[in-house]
Amino acid sequence: MDTPISGFRPQADETFFKDAQLFALLKGHEHAYPKQLATHYPQILERIIAVWSSPETARTYFQSLLMTDRNTRQGFPQQVYTELLALSLVYDRLFPPKPKPEAARRDPWELGGGGRIR
């Protein structure tokens, strides 16, 4: 008969693996590791790790977490929201967004159809 090993917790090992994955992805920005997010919303942490290598998808996911267009959402606790924001800023530092071509050509002083203030 097999007896369980004292103190062995498969979930703890799984959590450690996810922690190690995100630490590796943060590349020198380990201070931004979201402890509260990992504790209270592990499924969100899993999704962040899954989309990390796809900048467009990751940015869209971060945006959906930080902003909502549905009034029925309760939102995250302040500390979790702050961790998500910090993590998204680190992500943008590691993977700077590319400027859109039309934005690069536009004159920031140009008004609408090219009119000027008189």
Backbone bond lengths (Angstrom), bond angles and torsions (degrees), N, CA, C in turn:
res aa  C-N    CA-C-N  psi(-1)  N-CA   C-N-CA  omega(-1)  CA-C   N-CA-C  phi
1 M - - - 1.440 - - 1.528 109.33 -
2 D 1.302 116.40 130.61 1.462 121.09 179.04 1.519 110.34 -78.61
3 T 1.307 115.79 135.92 1.461 119.92 174.83 1.515 108.17 -111.53
4 P 1.325 116.80 140.52 1.456 118.83 -179.59 1.525 110.94 -66.76
5 I 1.299 115.54 145.80 1.458 121.30 177.89 1.520 107.91 -75.22
6 S 1.307 115.10 129.18 1.460 120.20 -178.24 1.527 110.58 -61.66
7 G 1.331 115.82 129.48 1.463 120.98 176.24 1.522 114.45 84.14
8 F 1.326 118.66 -6.22 1.466 120.19 -179.88 1.516 109.96 -76.48
9 R 1.326 115.36 125.81 1.466 120.13 178.92 1.527 108.24 -130.98
10 P 1.339 117.91 105.42 1.463 120.15 -179.77 1.521 113.04 -54.69
11 Q 1.328 117.44 -37.66 1.465 119.41 -179.85 1.513 111.32 -62.11
12 A 1.320 117.40 -39.14 1.461 120.73 179.93 1.519 109.83 -62.28
13 D 1.334 117.42 -41.94 1.459 120.47 178.55 1.523 110.82 -64.38
14 E 1.321 117.14 -40.33 1.462 121.52 178.06 1.528 110.28 -63.75
15 T 1.325 116.81 -42.43 1.462 121.00 177.85 1.514 110.21 -63.24
16 F 1.332 117.33 -42.38 1.457 120.90 178.75 1.520 110.51 -59.72
17 F 1.334 117.01 -41.77 1.462 120.85 179.67 1.524 110.94 -61.56
18 K 1.332 117.08 -44.22 1.465 120.80 178.63 1.520 110.50 -64.73
19 D 1.346 116.27 -40.77 1.462 120.10 177.04 1.523 110.03 -58.81
20 A 1.333 115.96 -46.78 1.462 120.52 -178.98 1.526 110.75 -63.13
21 Q 1.320 117.21 -38.81 1.468 120.59 178.14 1.521 110.88 -60.89
22 L 1.315 117.04 -49.77 1.458 119.88 -177.69 1.522 111.17 -67.97
23 F 1.337 118.05 -38.76 1.464 119.92 176.61 1.523 110.05 -57.88
24 A 1.325 117.30 -42.19 1.467 120.67 178.88 1.526 110.93 -64.66
25 L 1.316 117.72 -37.73 1.464 121.48 -179.32 1.526 112.30 -71.31
26 L 1.319 117.59 -27.66 1.467 120.98 -176.68 1.531 113.07 -74.09
27 K 1.315 119.19 -17.70 1.473 124.61 172.36 1.531 114.24 40.18
28 G 1.299 117.24 71.05 1.455 120.07 176.87 1.517 114.71 88.78
29 H 1.307 117.52 -1.19 1.466 122.12 178.60 1.531 109.87 -117.20
30 E 1.329 114.96 35.68 1.462 120.30 -176.29 1.525 112.61 -59.87
31 H 1.322 117.17 -22.51 1.468 120.86 177.90 1.535 111.55 -59.67
32 A 1.325 116.67 -21.09 1.468 121.04 -178.16 1.529 112.19 -89.18
33 Y 1.334 117.14 8.42 1.458 118.80 179.56 1.532 109.70 -59.95
34 P 1.331 117.89 126.21 1.475 121.73 -175.03 1.531 113.16 -84.23
35 K 1.318 116.63 85.93 1.475 121.43 -175.71 1.531 112.58 -62.45
36 Q 1.322 116.85 -45.78 1.468 119.88 -178.75 1.531 111.18 -67.92
37 L 1.318 116.29 -39.21 1.465 120.75 176.86 1.524 109.85 -60.56
38 A 1.336 116.84 -46.59 1.462 121.37 -179.48 1.524 111.41 -62.11
39 T 1.318 116.52 -36.72 1.462 120.98 -178.44 1.525 112.19 -74.04
40 H 1.324 116.60 -46.47 1.466 120.65 -171.57 1.530 114.95 -98.36
41 Y 1.327 117.36 -22.37 1.470 121.06 -177.89 1.533 110.26 -135.52
42 P 1.341 118.41 60.46 1.469 120.16 -176.81 1.526 113.24 -60.46
43 Q 1.335 117.74 -29.81 1.466 120.20 179.90 1.530 110.58 -66.23
44 I 1.323 118.11 -32.43 1.467 121.02 177.60 1.519 109.29 -71.44
45 L 1.328 116.99 -40.49 1.462 120.48 177.04 1.525 110.46 -60.97
46 E 1.328 116.86 -42.12 1.472 121.02 177.39 1.528 110.82 -58.85
47 R 1.311 116.80 -43.37 1.470 121.19 -179.26 1.529 110.64 -66.45
48 I 1.331 117.44 -40.96 1.467 120.66 177.95 1.523 109.86 -60.05
49 I 1.324 116.65 -45.24 1.466 120.62 178.27 1.525 110.01 -61.46
50 A 1.329 117.52 -40.54 1.467 121.87 -178.06 1.526 112.64 -65.40
51 V 1.336 118.06 -35.45 1.474 120.35 -175.98 1.529 112.64 -97.85
52 W 1.322 118.22 -2.19 1.467 123.18 -173.54 1.527 112.70 -52.92
53 S 1.317 117.75 -39.67 1.470 120.50 -175.45 1.526 113.31 -82.11
54 S 1.315 117.73 1.43 1.461 121.98 178.94 1.532 108.93 -119.58
55 P 1.347 117.64 91.30 1.469 120.80 -172.87 1.523 115.50 -51.45
56 E 1.304 118.62 -44.61 1.469 120.13 -177.89 1.531 110.79 -63.96
57 T 1.324 115.98 -45.27 1.460 120.83 179.55 1.526 111.09 -66.55
58 A 1.327 116.58 -41.80 1.468 120.60 -179.68 1.525 110.88 -63.42
59 R 1.334 117.15 -44.85 1.470 119.92 179.33 1.532 111.47 -62.51
60 T 1.316 115.88 -41.85 1.462 120.01 177.79 1.526 110.24 -62.20
61 Y 1.328 116.93 -40.77 1.461 120.45 179.92 1.528 110.87 -66.80
62 F 1.338 117.04 -45.82 1.467 119.45 177.31 1.531 110.36 -58.10
63 Q 1.323 116.12 -43.99 1.465 119.96 -179.66 1.530 110.86 -61.82
64 S 1.326 117.10 -40.92 1.468 119.75 179.91 1.531 111.69 -66.61
65 L 1.325 116.77 -28.71 1.462 120.10 178.20 1.526 111.83 -77.87
66 L 1.328 116.11 -36.25 1.465 120.71 -174.03 1.525 113.30 -87.38
67 M 1.313 117.38 -27.39 1.467 121.61 -178.23 1.524 108.34 -125.98
68 T 1.301 116.49 147.73 1.461 119.14 177.44 1.519 109.70 -135.73
69 D 1.303 114.91 149.66 1.462 119.61 174.85 1.534 109.82 -112.79
70 R 1.336 115.28 11.31 1.466 120.70 178.33 1.527 109.24 -111.89
71 N 1.305 116.25 125.18 1.463 120.95 -179.24 1.520 113.29 -73.67
72 T 1.320 117.28 -12.69 1.457 120.29 -176.34 1.525 112.83 -83.88
73 R 1.312 117.84 -9.31 1.463 120.29 179.85 1.518 110.82 -75.67
74 Q 1.325 115.44 139.25 1.455 121.08 179.48 1.524 110.95 -81.60
75 G 1.307 118.12 -32.90 1.458 121.55 -177.66 1.521 111.49 92.06
76 F 1.320 114.73 169.89 1.459 121.25 -179.28 1.521 110.63 -89.44
77 P 1.336 116.50 156.96 1.460 118.75 169.57 1.534 109.01 -59.57
78 Q 1.315 117.13 151.97 1.465 122.21 -174.53 1.530 112.64 -53.18
79 Q 1.322 118.10 -44.26 1.463 120.65 -177.56 1.530 111.23 -64.71
80 V 1.314 117.64 -39.72 1.468 121.25 178.51 1.528 109.66 -67.15
81 Y 1.333 116.85 -42.84 1.467 120.56 178.32 1.529 110.22 -60.57
82 T 1.327 116.94 -42.83 1.464 121.33 179.21 1.525 110.64 -62.78
83 E 1.327 117.21 -40.79 1.464 120.50 177.39 1.527 111.22 -64.11
84 L 1.323 117.29 -42.16 1.467 120.68 178.27 1.523 111.26 -62.61
85 L 1.322 116.40 -42.77 1.459 120.56 178.90 1.526 110.44 -63.06
86 A 1.323 117.48 -45.89 1.470 121.37 178.71 1.525 110.58 -61.36
87 L 1.321 116.96 -41.77 1.459 121.22 179.66 1.526 110.97 -64.69
88 S 1.321 117.47 -39.63 1.470 119.96 178.89 1.530 110.87 -68.35
89 L 1.331 117.78 -34.52 1.469 120.80 177.08 1.527 111.20 -68.53
90 V 1.325 116.91 -40.02 1.467 120.61 175.13 1.521 109.31 -63.07
91 Y 1.324 116.73 -41.87 1.467 120.28 178.49 1.529 110.46 -57.82
92 D 1.325 116.92 -45.76 1.467 120.53 179.51 1.524 111.82 -65.73
93 R 1.316 117.35 -29.29 1.465 119.89 176.56 1.533 110.39 -72.07
94 L 1.334 116.12 -40.56 1.461 120.37 179.57 1.529 112.07 -73.27
95 F 1.322 116.34 -34.38 1.466 122.46 -178.49 1.527 108.39 -129.83
96 P 1.339 117.71 77.77 1.474 119.48 -176.70 1.524 111.42 -57.41
97 P 1.335 116.70 135.16 1.466 119.69 178.31 1.523 110.28 -65.32
98 K 1.304 115.34 141.83 1.464 120.25 177.27 1.519 108.72 -83.83
99 P 1.353 116.94 135.70 1.471 118.24 178.78 1.523 110.57 -65.94
100 K 1.304 115.38 145.68 1.462 120.06 177.49 1.521 108.38 -74.27
101 P 1.333 117.69 140.94 1.468 120.47 -176.06 1.525 113.76 -55.60
102 E 1.327 118.75 -42.45 1.466 119.82 -177.94 1.525 111.14 -68.30
103 A 1.320 117.81 -30.45 1.462 120.61 178.76 1.526 110.34 -70.62
104 A 1.314 117.07 -32.18 1.460 120.54 -179.11 1.525 111.44 -70.26
105 R 1.322 117.78 -28.91 1.471 121.18 -177.33 1.517 113.20 -88.30
106 R 1.325 117.69 -19.47 1.465 120.24 -175.20 1.512 111.77 -74.57
107 D 1.309 115.56 141.49 1.454 122.68 174.20 1.524 107.12 -84.04
108 P 1.347 118.45 119.55 1.464 119.26 -177.06 1.523 113.23 -64.37
109 W 1.339 117.93 -17.33 1.465 121.34 -178.96 1.520 111.89 -92.23
110 E 1.315 115.51 -6.17 1.458 120.09 -179.79 1.527 110.02 -76.12
111 L 1.314 116.85 137.74 1.460 121.44 178.25 1.517 109.72 -102.61
112 G 1.326 115.62 131.06 1.464 121.64 173.27 1.510 114.11 38.08
113 G 1.343 116.40 -107.65 1.456 122.55 -176.46 1.520 113.40 -89.35
114 G 1.283 118.77 18.99 1.457 120.38 176.81 1.518 113.69 102.28
115 G 1.337 118.25 2.74 1.463 120.84 178.51 1.517 111.72 -70.64
116 R 1.298 116.20 161.43 1.466 120.95 179.41 1.520 109.55 -121.69
117 I 1.307 114.74 153.85 1.463 120.06 175.74 1.516 107.83 -75.46
118 R 1.323 117.08 135.37 1.472 120.08 179.99 1.479 110.77 -110.29
